[in-house]
Amino acid sequence: MIKLLLVVPFIGMCLLLPFANRIEPYIFGLPFLLFWIILWMVLSSAILAIVYKYDPANQGGEEK
């Protein structure tokens, strides 16, 4: 069930990108589209870390 979070970055980057395709407003001196892409890169990393931490397949100990 936690792996469904992996769909969120896809939705943000691919499906919502046409709605963010504009230059203004400038955020931190970046055009909005560039800020949107960078934001989703950071959020994708955070979501991947959350999925890795809470995935039941990763709960086992190390095998020798």
C-alpha positions in Angstrom: 0.0 0.0 0.0 2.9 2.4 0.8 4.2 1.9 -2.8 1.2 3.8 -4.1 3.1 7.0 -3.0 5.4 6.3 -5.9 2.7 7.5 -8.3 2.6 11.0 -6.7 5.9 12.2 -8.4 4.7 10.9 -11.7 1.4 12.8 -11.4 3.3 16.0 -10.3 5.9 15.9 -13.1 3.9 14.5 -16.0 0.3 15.2 -15.5 0.4 18.5 -13.7 3.3 20.0 -15.7 1.0 21.5 -18.4 -0.8 23.5 -15.7 2.6 24.8 -14.4 3.9 25.8 -17.8 4.3 29.5 -17.3 7.1 31.9 -16.6 5.6 34.1 -13.9 5.5 34.3 -11.0 9.2 34.1 -10.2 10.0 32.1 -7.1 13.5 32.5 -5.6 14.5 34.2 -8.9 13.5 31.2 -11.0 10.7 31.0 -13.5 7.8 29.1 -12.2 8.3 26.1 -14.5 11.9 25.6 -13.5 10.9 26.0 -9.8 8.2 23.4 -10.3 10.6 20.8 -11.8 13.2 21.4 -9.0 10.5 21.1 -6.4 9.3 17.8 -7.7 12.9 16.5 -7.9 13.3 17.2 -4.2 9.8 15.8 -3.3 10.5 12.7 -5.4 13.6 12.0 -3.3 11.7 12.5 -0.1 8.9 10.2 -1.2 11.4 7.5 -2.2 13.0 7.8 1.2 9.6 7.4 2.9 8.7 4.4 0.8 12.1 2.8 1.4 11.8 3.3 5.2 8.2 2.0 5.5 8.2 -0.8 2.9 7.7 -4.1 4.6 10.2 -5.8 2.2 13.0 -3.7 3.7 12.2 -4.7 7.3 14.2 -7.9 7.4 17.7 -8.0 8.8 20.9 -8.5 6.8 21.6 -12.0 5.5 25.0 -13.5 5.9 
